[in-house]
Amino acid sequence: MRPAVLWPRSLLTLPAEVGDRMDHTPESAYAHLRDTRPALFSSPSGDGAIGIMRWPMTEGQVLHRDEERMVLEDPVVLPDGQHHRRLRIVPARPEPSVAVLPLLDGQVVLVDRFRHAARTWQWEIVKGPGAADVDDAQNAAGQLQDLLGTSASKLIGLGKVHPDPAILAEVVMLYAARIDRVGELGHDAGIRRARLVAFTEAEQMVATGQITDAVTITSLFRARQAGVGEEGPAVRQGCRDATG
């Protein structure tokens, strides 16, 4: 038996089913994840796919886990046969994230939200992690309530998107929502204000680099393709504070 080792501090948040004995290592946490969420380790058929090696050849590691994300180090086989280790970030829960494009009187509601990784304020739509035991549409409705203090009179599915598949093993389910008000903002989630803009103005913000969030850009594109942005009352030009 290998000797007991101290966990790095970030591994103290491993899921309860892994156990709390000190002989659990980043490698054993990885093996547990591989057994309980096999979809994260599947390999598609066809030339050029990057394979993940399995025990006893080698084992990967869970380098960090918190309530939202895990950082994995995977032992991989590249298409040319070379062995490497690659990092990826995966959701801590199997439920997909959701993003909602809110539409109020024909206008888009954008939130000004601070994003730690980019160290910037971002104009974006409402989005957040999925919750267990409810479907994606219910998760979308929950994000509207938590972040905008409102509910949807209508939810419209816009498909899904992988925000950055080079590093993120994450899928986001996209929705548009008809709402009739903006209530209490989710300040605890880093939102400082909300803004109403015409759909065409939101698209112009993308073109001029005022909106750089990939999920928001994709949602606007999908909504335009689906004709969602052209429904409802006539769109007024310009923008205004959503709470004013």
N, C-alpha and C positions, 0 to 999 in steps of 0.2 A: 504494500500500500504506500502510495506517495505521502510524504510528510505533510502535515497541516501547514497552510500558508495563510497569511493575513490578506484579506481582501483589500484592493484599492477602495478608497472611500466611496466612489461612485457605485460600486457593486453592493453596497449595503442595502440598496433598494431593489434587489432581485425579488421576483415574485415569491409569495409565501410557499407555493408548492415545491420550490427548489429546496426549501429547508433553511435552517439557520446555523448549521454546524460549520465550524471554521475550516473543515477540509473541503468545502465546496470551492471550486476555482472558476476562473473565467472559462476554462475549457468545459467543465461539467455543466455550467450554465448554458453554454452553446449547445451541448448535446441535448439538454432538456428542451431547449427551444426547437432544435431540429426534430425532436420526437413529437412535440405538441403542436407545432405550426409548420408542417412539411411543405406547404405551398411556398413558403419563403425560400426553399432550397431546391425547387424543381428546376429542371433544365429542359428547354424546348429542343425538339429534334432539328437537325439541319446543320450544315457546315457553318463554321464561324461562331458557334455558341461558346460561351465561357463556362466550363464545368466547375463544380464545387467538389473537392475531394472529401472523402468520408473516412471515419475511423475504420480500421486501424492504420490506414496510410498516414493520416495526419488529422488534426482537429483544429477548428477555429476557436475564436474567443469572443465573449461578450465583454467589451471594454468599458461600457457604461450603460446604465439604465436609469431612467427617471419615469415620471408619470406619463410622459408623452412619447419619448423616443428611446431607442436603443442604438448603440454604435457597435457594429459587428466587424470583426476581422476574419474574412473568409479565406481559406486556402483554395486557390483556384488553379485550373489548368487552362492556359490560353490556347487559341486555335493552332498556334505553331508548336504546341506541346510543352512550352515552358511552364514551370511552376512559380506562382507568385502568391502574395497575400494582398488582398484589396479590402478597403474599408467601405462600408455602406451604412446608411441610417435607415432604420425600419421603425414603423409605429409600434409603440408598446402594446397596443390593443389590436385585435384583428379587424375591428370595425373600420370601414373607410372614413376619412374625413369628409366634410361637406362644405360647400361654398354656395352662398345665396346672393343673387343679383336682385336687390330690392327695387321695386318700381312703385313710386308714389305719384299719382296724378300724371302718369306718363313720363315722369322723370326718374333718373337713376339716383339712388342714395349711396353715396360713397362715405366711408369712414376714414378719418385721419388717425392711423394706428402706428405706434412705435414698434419697430421690429429689431430685436436685440442682435440677431446675426448680422444684419446689414448695417446696424447702428444708424438707422435713418427713420424718419417718419414716412409712411407710405399711404398714398390714397389707394384704397382697395375696397372690395365688397366684403360682405360678412362671411366669415369662415371659421371653422374650428374642428376639433376632433370628434369622431363619432362616439356615441354612447352605446353601451351594451344593452341587448334585449329590446331594442326598438329598430324599426326600419329606417332607411336613409331619409325618406321624406319627413318622418318624425324628428330625426336628428336635425334636418334643415330647419324645421319649425322651431326646435329648441334653440338653435343658434340665433334666430331672429328675436326670440324672446329674451335671451341672455344678453345679447349685444346691442339690440336696438329697442328693446322694451316694447315689442309689437308682435302681432300675429299676421298670418297670411290669409287673405280671402281666396287666393288661388296659388298653387305651386305648380311650376312647369319644369319638367325634367329636361336638362340640356346635355346629358351624357356624362362622361368622365374624362379626367385628364391626369397624366403623370407629370407633376411639376418639374422634376429634374431627375429622370431615370438613370443618369450617370452616377448618382450618389444616393438618391432617395428611393427606397422601396415603398413608395406611398402612392395611393390612388385617391383622387378627390372627386366626389360625386357633385355635379353641378346642377343648380336649380336657379330659376327666376321666380320671383314671388311678387304678387300684387299685395300691397299694404295700404292702409288708409291713414297711418300716422307714424311718427317717430317718437318713442317714449324715452325712458331712462337709458342712457348709453352705458355700455359696459366699461366703465373707467378702470376697473380692476384688470381688464384685459389689454390695457394700454391705449384705449381709444380716448382721444381728447375732444373730438368734435365730429359732426356729420355734416354733409353738404349735399344739396340737391342740384343736379345738373341735367340739362337736356341730354337725351341719348347721343345725339350727334356731338354735343360738347364733350361727353365722356370719351367718345372715339377720338376727338381732337386732342384730348389730354394724353391719350396713348401715342398719337402721332408726334406730339411735341415732347415726349419724355416725362410728362408730369405723372403719368401712371406707368410704373415699370413692373408691377406685380404680375407674374405670368398667369396665375389663376384668374385674376380680374380681366386681363387681356383676352384670354381664351373664352371666358364667359360672355364678354361683350360680343366677340366674334360669333359664338354659337347662337346667342340671342338674336343678333342681326340676321344670321342665316335662317333662323326659324321664324323670322318676322315678329318676334316678341316685342322688340323695341318700337315697333310701329303701331302696336295696339293701344287701346285706351284713349283718354282725352287727348286733344291736340297738345303737342309738346311746345312749351314756352321756351324761348331762347334765353340764354344766360343761366345764372346759377344763384342760389341763395343758401343761407344757413338752414339746415334742416330743423333746427329747434327755434328758429326765429320767426 
